[in-house]
Amino acid sequence: MKKHAIIPIFIPHLGCPNDCVFCNQRKITARTEVPSASDVRRTVEEWLTTLEPRHLKNGGTIEEIEASFYGGSFTGLPIEDQTMYLSVAKEFLDAGRIDSVHLSTRPDYIDDKILTNLRNYGVEAIEIGVQSFDDEVLKASNRGHDSSTVYRAAEMIHDYGFRLGIQLMIGLPGDSMESCIYSARETARLKPELARLYPTIVLDETRRRDMYNEGTYEALSREEAVARTLAMYRILDDAGIYIMRVGLKSTDIIGDGGAINGGTYHPAFRQLVEGRLMRELLEEMLTERSKGEELRSVTVYSNQAWFSNLIGNRAENRMYFEEHYPEIRIRYAVDDTLSDKELRVTDNTERD
């Protein structure tokens, strides 16, 4: 087993004077103090105590250790501060103790000087918070730039030889299923190496919380959030883009619900989406197999990695098929010759 380990270094809300309607980075990261260079060095050292040597108990190997700067718009920092943080990461990079450096930023904080500096300090991947390719949605979200800025930044990042990541949000003010699909298709057209999909949540101390209270913004239902995210997931996955994350990562402050309003947050949101993908796939297969023949008993196989998605979060898929297909007895089993997102159905009708 190969493993990619990430050392997260949070720099909350630094480098970004803009106040998007959805944003409260201090709530999202659950961190309020600005780290010093020594804090960053200490964080990396602490993580490395568990990652070195790179052998796992199950016999696997950690092939890549990546230091990742999250939580703010990194390249919006003064270049001296960027260099201070990157110098620490490069110490570990030059010593061979980490393998890559990864950061996230805004598309309007990308230029030649910034990219040259990042390349000099060994940065490999840059994620940009695109959120949407719909200019009306960006404007309604007080994003501070339009989609032309995104296209320019993405082109420059690739031209300088970095791996590109694109982050998209679902359910912004003025958003729709159509604009979400458009954003996913534009993302696929730009050919990033990775993407993240974030259904929006209504955080305290944000303009969108005020809009929510005023009734001028309606949060997506969980069902609609899953449906939109799945439509985007399919487009990105079909384009061969690695979908690194689906849904906001759980932190203590989010996990207890104290900062959240509206119903889209779920600690296993990715499983909700991938479970829905498997449900729809199986339903299509059962419908096709039922044409011209009566199905009374089948066994459905997936590989072990996707078996929990086949069953669904809290067994919701199993219950769905029991309710909607009571005439078919469905068994579930593992077949590790299958690929991810692949199902095999055998007809047991005559045997049973």
N, C-alpha and C positions, 0 to 999 in steps of 0.2 A: 504494500500500500504506500502510495506517495502522498505527501501532505504539504500544503502551502500554509505556512504560519504567518500571521499578521501581528505586528507589534503596534497597537494604536497609540498615537500621541495626540492628545486633544489640546487645541488652542482655541478656546471658546470666543467666538464672535470678534476675533481680531481681524483687522484688514478689511473690514466691510462697514462703511458708513451708511449703507443703504438699509432701509427698514421695509423689507417686503412684508406684505400683509400677513403672510403665514409664518413668519420667522420669529423664534425666540431661541437662539442657539444655547443660551444658558439652561433653558428647560430641557432642550434636546440632549445635551451632553451631560447634564447633571453636574457640571463643573463650573466654578466661578473664578478660580485663581489663574492668572496668566503664568505659564511655566517659564522658568529661566533655562539657560543652557544646561546648567547642572541638573535641573529637574528632568530635562529630556534625557540626559546621560543616565541618570538614576533609573528612569523608567525602562530604558532599553536594557540596562544591566539586569534589572529585576526580572524582566521577561526572559532574558537569555539564560537565567539560572534554571528555568524549566525546559528550555528548548535545546540546550547544549548538554551532552552530545545529542546528535540529531537522530537518535534511535528511539523508537516508540516501543512501549511494552508489548504491543501486539505484533512486533516484528517489522513494522513499517518504518519508513524513513521520511524525515522532514527534508524535502528537496530544496525548498526555498523559504527563507525567512525575510520578510518584507517589513520595513519600517514605514508606517503610513501616518501622515499628518492630516488629521480630521478636525472638524468642529468650527472652522472659520474659512475665510477666503484667503488662503495662504499667500497668494501672489499679490494681494492688496496691501500686505505689510510693507513697510519701508524696506528697501533692498538690503539694508544693513541687518535688519532683524531676520529676513529670510536667510541671509548668509550665516547668521549666528546659529540658527536651528539646523540648517543643512550641513554646516561644518561638523556638528556633533554626529549626525547620521553618517557623514562620510568617513569619520574616524572608524566606525564599525564596519563600513563598507570596505575600506582599504585593508582592514585587518582580516577580512574574510569571514567576519562573524555574522553579518547580514548579507543578503544577496541583491537587494533592490530597495529603492526609495520611491514612495507613492504619495501623492498629495491631491487635495481637492481645492477647487477655487471657482471663481466666477468667470464667464467668458469675456467680460469687459475688462478683466485684469490680465490680459495676455498681450505681450508685445515682444519685439526682438530682444530687447535688453533683458527682460525677464526670462525668456526661454534660453538665451545664451547662458545666463547665470545658473539656471536649473540644470542644464546639460553639463556645465563645468563641475557641478557637485554630485553628479551621478544619478540624478532623478531619472526614473525609467517610465513611470506612468503618471498622467495628469488627467484627473476627472474634472469635468466642468458641469456645474449645476445649471443645466439648460432649462429644466422644468417644463417648458412648452415651446413649440415652434409656432404657435398661434399668436400673432402680435397683439390681438385684442385681449387675450388671456394674460399675456405678459404685462400689458398696460394696466389691466384691472388689478393685477397682483402687485403693482408698484415695483416692478422688477428693475427698472432703471435702464433697460436696454431693449432693443428689438431683436428679431431673429437674425437679421443680417450680421449682428455682432457674433452670434453663435457660429454661423457658417465660416466667418473669417477666422475665429479662434480655432475651430476644429481643423481647418486647412493648415494653419500655422503649426499646430501641435504635431500633426502628422509630418509636415515638411521638415521639422526639426528632428524627426526620428523617435518621438515619444510614442508610447502606447496611449491611446485615447479612450477615456471613459465618458459616458454621457448619463447624467441623472435626470429622470423625468418624474414629474408629480402628476397625480391623478386627482381631479376634483377641485381644481383651483377656481376662483370666481370667473364666471363666463365659460367654463370648460363644458365639454359635452363628449359623448361617445365619439362623434365625428372628429372633434379636434384632438382627442387622445389617439385615435387611429392615425390621423395625419402626422402627429408628432412621432409616433412609432415608425411610420414609413419614412419620414425624413431622417430619423436616426439611422435606420437601416441603409439609407442612401449614402450617409457619411461614413459608413463602415468603421465604427469604433470597435476596439477590441473587447470592450466590456460595457455593460449598462446596469443601472439600478432603477427600479420602479418603486415609487413611494406614494401610496394613497395618502392624501393629506389628512391631517388631524387638526382639530381646533385647539391650539395651545392657549393657556392663560397668558395675559400680558402681551397680546398681539392685536393688531388692527382687525384681523379676521375674527377674533373673539368678540370684539365690539360689533362687527357686522352680524355675527351669529346671534348675539343678544338683541340686536335691533331688528332682526328678521330680514336683513338684506342679503344674507348669505345662508344657504341651506346646505348642510353637510350631506355628503353622500351616505346612503344606507350601506350597510356592509354588503348586501347583495349586489348593489350597483357598483360598488368599489371592486368587488371580485370580478364582475362581468367586464368592466372596462380594463382592468389590469390583465385579465386573461386574453382579451383581444390584442392588447399590446404585446404581451408575452409571446403569443403565437407568431406575430410578425417578426419580432427580434430573434426568436429561436429559429424560425425558418431561414433567417438570413445568416445563421451561424454565429451570432453574437453571444458571448458568454454573459448570462444574466447573473451578476454577482450577488444581488440582493433583491428581494421582493418584500416590501414592508419595512417600517422603521424598526430598528433594533431596540429590544427591550432594555431599559435602564431602570434603576430604582425609582426615579421620580416619575417615569412614565408608567412603570409596572404597577404602581399603586393607584393609578388613575387620578392622582391629585391635580395634574396639570392638563388633563384632557377633557374636552367636551365634544359631543357627537360620537357616533358609533362605529367609525371605520377602523379604529385601532384593534388589532388582535395580535397576541404574542406569537402566533403561528400563522401569520397571514400568507406566507409563501405556501404552506401546506394547503390552505384554503384554495389558493389559485391552482396549484398543481393537482390537487385532488379533484377540482372541477374539470380540469383538462382530462384526467383519467375517466371521470364519470361520462363526459361527453363522448370520448373515444369508445368506451364500452357500450354505451347506448347505441351508437352508430353501428357497431359490430353486431349487437343483438338484433337490431332492426333488419340489417342485411341478411343475417343468418335465418331469420324468421320468415323471409319471403319464400313462399311455396312449401314450407315445412313447419311442423309444429314443434317448438322447443319446449321441453318440460324440465330438462336438467342439463346444466353445463358446468364446466370448471374453467375459471378464468385465471390465467397465469401472468405474473409480471416478475421482473427481477427483484432481488431482495431490497435493493436501494430504493425502489419505487413502490414497494408493497404497501407501505403505510399510506402513500398517496392513493393507491387503488382502493384501500378500505375507507380512506377519508378521515379528516379530523374528527375525533370522537365518534368514529365509525359512521359518519353521516352518509357516505356512499353506500355502505352495506344497507343501512336503513332505507335509503332512497330506492334501491332496487327491490327491496322487500315490499315496499309500499306500491311502487309503480309497475312491478312485474311479478305479482304474487303467483302467477301460473308457472313461473320458471324457478326451479331450485338452483341457486347459484352457489358454487363452492369457490374458494379462493386459495391459490397455491403459488409457490415460488418456482420460477424457472430461470436460473442465472445465465442461460444461453441468450436470453432476450436483452435487448438494449434498453436504456432509459426511455421512458415514454412509449414503450412497445408492449402490446398485449397479445396473448394467444388464447383462443377460446376453443375448447373441445366439447363436442356434443355427447352427453351421456344418456340421452333420452332412451335409446333402446336397451342400454345396459341396466338402467334404473327401473 
